[in-house]
Amino acid sequence: MDELIFFDFNQKSAVLLIFFFNAIVFSFLLLKKGFKENRRDSHWLGLFVLLCGLYICPFMLGYAGWYSIKSYREFLFFIPFQQLFLIGPIIFFYTKSLLNKDFKLLKTHYIHFLPAALYLCYSLIVFVVDTWILSEFYFYADGRDKDLAFWYQMTGLVSMLFYLILSYQYYRNYRKVIVDEVSYADEILFKWISHFMLAFSLLLILRVCFFILNPEWGEFGSKYWYYLCFSILYLHIAIAGYSNPIRATISFDYGPTLKSRMEDAVDTSMLNSEEIEIPNIEDWKIKILLLIEEKKIYTNANLTLSDIAVLLNTNRNLVSAIINQGFKMNFNDFINSKRVDAVIEKIKKGEHVDNTLLGIALDSGFNSKATFNRAFKKHTLFTPKQYIMKNDI
């Protein structure tokens, strides 16, 4: 009976147990949030956190003494706790679902899960052969957990690094496209995703360092410090990801050619705006400026490139090319510069005396104080208050 409930609560096992419990809790909270708010990104992050909890299991149980008990050890050997081939694709699809509101898992995406499926088949074969077919262990004759085999740990590291790079490329393309598509890019740049990738990069760097310092990955020894650092970083990801309020508002994707693509009902051609030859560009510039000044469309906080294309009865790629080539700015900066001009005009009229600067900014099309301050300083080199003091307004 004592053996059945045995768990050695020492410093190492107890600390990892706390992190394991948190992984279960946060994975549940993220999955619940995903279903409640219809957020696919929360589903993917919940699965990632759950895998992180399972990842630390062998060492948590090892420090608790379970692997020193024959009946426990022979049972634990056959449970594939560390799903290294699964973590990478989940990171990638989390990134895609976070940045693309219309992202759905398609049949073509299943290829990404093939290595994980093959490893599960391998684990099942090991279990069947060693427990049902043979009278004694064949695969586990060496008494070492297959999850901790060097080949699996190394290929798993390569897999996660590969998907981290894919995720970074996706995010980088998203940032390039978004500033040319909407006038509220600052609000949906998802700086959280860059922090997430940084934290995950640190996890991989730790893996590499410990591979170099202690290549015998199946030994417990000094691996505790790696698993402790891993647990701290994954918990940071779980907490920050759960509290992240921003969700995708646009459809964005890029295909295997690594070219960005914004889904757009007005125009689907994807010529680079710098490659488009524009006849009578000066005439087009005047049309855009007249549209902006007469209709004050910059006051629409959710203004998009497509909105202007519709008003000008042309396509969005042409408008993007005119703004990029004619005004030497991306769409986001161009519209924000007009909003800043509107704010300055109101300040000169003394409206800031009876109204707050934030109120003036919101009336001019900005949708947050942070975006307003950032845009104002970018286009004038001064903060709003510094500008007022400098011009003695």
KASULSUL-V23207 format. One record per pair of residues at least 24 apart in sequence whose ideal C-beta (glycine too) atoms are under 7 Angstrom apart, sorted by the first residue. I is the first residue (numbers start at 1). GAP is how many residues later the second one is. D is the distance in Angstrom with one decimal. If there is no record, write none. Layout:
# KASULSUL-V23207
((I & GAP & D) (I & GAP & D))
This chain:
# KASULSUL-V23207
((3 & 66 & 6.2) (6 & 59 & 6.6) (6 & 63 & 6.7) (7 & 57 & 4.9) (8 & 56 & 4.9) (8 & 57 & 4.1) (10 & 53 & 6.5) (12 & 51 & 4.1) (12 & 212 & 5.2) (13 & 47 & 5.9) (13 & 50 & 3.9) (13 & 51 & 3.9) (15 & 213 & 6.7) (16 & 40 & 5.4) (16 & 43 & 6.4) (16 & 44 & 3.8) (16 & 47 & 6.7) (16 & 211 & 6.3) (16 & 215 & 6.6) (17 & 43 & 5.8) (19 & 37 & 6.3) (19 & 212 & 3.7) (19 & 216 & 6.2) (20 & 33 & 5.1) (20 & 36 & 5.9) (20 & 37 & 6.6) (20 & 40 & 5.6) (22 & 213 & 5.7) (23 & 26 & 5.4) (23 & 27 & 6.4) (23 & 29 & 5.5) (23 & 30 & 2.7) (24 & 29 & 5.8) (26 & 212 & 4.0) (26 & 216 & 6.2) (27 & 26 & 6.8) (29 & 213 & 6.0) (30 & 212 & 5.8) (33 & 209 & 6.9) (39 & 208 & 6.1) (40 & 57 & 4.2) (40 & 63 & 6.6) (41 & 53 & 5.9) (41 & 56 & 4.3) (41 & 57 & 4.1) (44 & 46 & 5.7) (44 & 49 & 5.4) (44 & 50 & 3.7) (44 & 53 & 5.6) (45 & 49 & 5.4) (45 & 196 & 4.7) (47 & 43 & 5.3) (48 & 39 & 6.8) (48 & 42 & 5.0) (48 & 43 & 6.5) (48 & 46 & 6.3) (49 & 185 & 6.7) (49 & 189 & 4.7) (51 & 32 & 5.5) (51 & 35 & 6.2) (51 & 36 & 5.5) (51 & 39 & 6.9) (52 & 182 & 4.0) (54 & 27 & 4.8) (54 & 28 & 7.0) (54 & 29 & 6.8) (55 & 26 & 6.8) (55 & 27 & 5.2) (56 & 171 & 5.3) (56 & 174 & 6.8) (56 & 175 & 5.9) (57 & 24 & 4.4) (58 & 24 & 6.9) (58 & 87 & 6.2) (58 & 89 & 6.3) (58 & 90 & 6.9) (59 & 161 & 6.5) (59 & 164 & 6.3) (59 & 168 & 5.0) (62 & 158 & 5.3) (63 & 157 & 6.9) (77 & 63 & 5.4) (77 & 68 & 5.7) (78 & 48 & 6.9) (78 & 49 & 4.4) (80 & 39 & 6.8) (80 & 40 & 6.4) (80 & 43 & 4.4) (80 & 67 & 6.0) (81 & 66 & 5.9) (82 & 65 & 4.4) (83 & 33 & 6.0) (84 & 68 & 6.6) (84 & 72 & 2.6) (84 & 75 & 6.4) (84 & 76 & 6.9) (85 & 30 & 4.0) (85 & 31 & 4.0) (85 & 34 & 5.5) (85 & 71 & 6.2) (85 & 74 & 5.4) (86 & 30 & 4.1) (87 & 73 & 5.6) (88 & 71 & 4.6) (88 & 72 & 4.5) (88 & 74 & 6.4) (88 & 75 & 3.2) (89 & 24 & 5.9) (89 & 74 & 6.1) (91 & 72 & 5.4) (91 & 73 & 6.5) (91 & 76 & 5.7) (91 & 109 & 6.4) (92 & 71 & 4.5) (92 & 74 & 5.3) (92 & 75 & 5.1) (95 & 72 & 4.2) (95 & 75 & 5.6) (95 & 76 & 6.3) (95 & 98 & 6.3) (96 & 74 & 6.3) (98 & 92 & 6.4) (98 & 95 & 6.1) (98 & 150 & 6.4) (99 & 71 & 7.0) (99 & 72 & 6.8) (99 & 75 & 4.9) (99 & 91 & 6.3) (99 & 149 & 5.8) (99 & 153 & 5.7) (100 & 148 & 5.7) (100 & 151 & 6.1) (100 & 152 & 4.7) (100 & 153 & 5.6) (101 & 147 & 3.7) (101 & 148 & 6.2) (101 & 149 & 6.4) (101 & 150 & 6.1) (102 & 149 & 4.4) (115 & 44 & 6.6) (144 & 74 & 5.0) (145 & 73 & 6.5) (148 & 69 & 5.4) (148 & 70 & 4.0) (150 & 67 & 5.7) (153 & 64 & 4.8) (157 & 47 & 6.7) (157 & 50 & 5.3) (160 & 44 & 6.0) (161 & 43 & 5.8) (164 & 33 & 6.6) (164 & 36 & 6.0) (164 & 37 & 6.5) (164 & 40 & 6.7) (167 & 30 & 6.3) (168 & 29 & 5.9) (169 & 89 & 6.4) (170 & 84 & 6.7) (173 & 81 & 5.1) (173 & 87 & 4.1) (174 & 78 & 5.7) (176 & 84 & 6.1) (177 & 75 & 6.5) (177 & 83 & 4.4) (177 & 85 & 5.4) (179 & 151 & 4.4) (179 & 152 & 6.7) (179 & 153 & 4.2) (180 & 93 & 6.8) (180 & 125 & 6.7) (180 & 140 & 5.3) (180 & 150 & 5.0) (180 & 151 & 5.0) (181 & 81 & 5.4) (181 & 123 & 6.3) (181 & 124 & 5.2) (181 & 150 & 6.6) (182 & 122 & 5.0) (182 & 150 & 6.7) (183 & 120 & 4.3) (183 & 121 & 6.9) (183 & 148 & 6.7) (183 & 149 & 5.8) (183 & 152 & 3.9) (183 & 153 & 6.9) (184 & 117 & 6.2) (184 & 118 & 6.3) (184 & 183 & 5.8) (185 & 147 & 4.1) (186 & 185 & 4.4) (186 & 188 & 6.6) (187 & 180 & 6.2) (187 & 181 & 6.5) (187 & 184 & 6.6) (188 & 58 & 6.7) (188 & 61 & 5.9) (190 & 56 & 6.1) (192 & 48 & 6.5) (192 & 52 & 4.8) (192 & 54 & 7.0) (195 & 45 & 6.7) (196 & 41 & 6.0) (196 & 45 & 6.7) (199 & 34 & 5.1) (199 & 37 & 5.9) (199 & 38 & 5.3) (202 & 31 & 5.8) (203 & 27 & 5.9) (203 & 30 & 5.4) (206 & 24 & 6.6) (264 & 42 & 5.7) (264 & 52 & 5.9) (266 & 40 & 4.8) (266 & 43 & 5.4) (266 & 44 & 6.3) (266 & 49 & 6.3) (266 & 50 & 5.5) (267 & 48 & 3.8) (267 & 49 & 5.0) (267 & 50 & 5.9) (269 & 48 & 5.8) (271 & 46 & 5.7) (273 & 44 & 6.5) (273 & 47 & 4.3) (273 & 48 & 4.1) (273 & 51 & 4.6) (274 & 50 & 6.4) (276 & 41 & 6.4) (276 & 42 & 6.6) (276 & 45 & 4.0) (278 & 43 & 5.7) (278 & 44 & 6.0) (278 & 47 & 6.5) (281 & 41 & 6.2) (281 & 44 & 6.6) (281 & 45 & 5.3) (284 & 38 & 4.7) (284 & 42 & 7.0) (285 & 37 & 6.4) (285 & 41 & 4.6) (287 & 25 & 6.2) (288 & 34 & 6.5) (292 & 46 & 5.6) (298 & 37 & 5.3) (298 & 40 & 4.4) (298 & 41 & 5.1) (298 & 44 & 6.7) (298 & 67 & 4.7) (299 & 64 & 7.0) (299 & 65 & 6.3) (299 & 66 & 4.6) (300 & 65 & 6.4) (301 & 64 & 5.4) (301 & 65 & 7.0) (301 & 66 & 4.2) (303 & 32 & 6.1) (305 & 26 & 5.1) (336 & 39 & 4.1) (337 & 42 & 5.1) (339 & 25 & 4.7) (339 & 26 & 4.5) (339 & 27 & 5.8) (339 & 36 & 6.8) (340 & 35 & 5.7) (340 & 36 & 5.4) (340 & 39 & 4.7) (340 & 40 & 6.7) (343 & 33 & 6.9) (347 & 41 & 6.4) (347 & 46 & 5.8) (348 & 45 & 6.5) (352 & 36 & 6.9) (357 & 27 & 5.1))
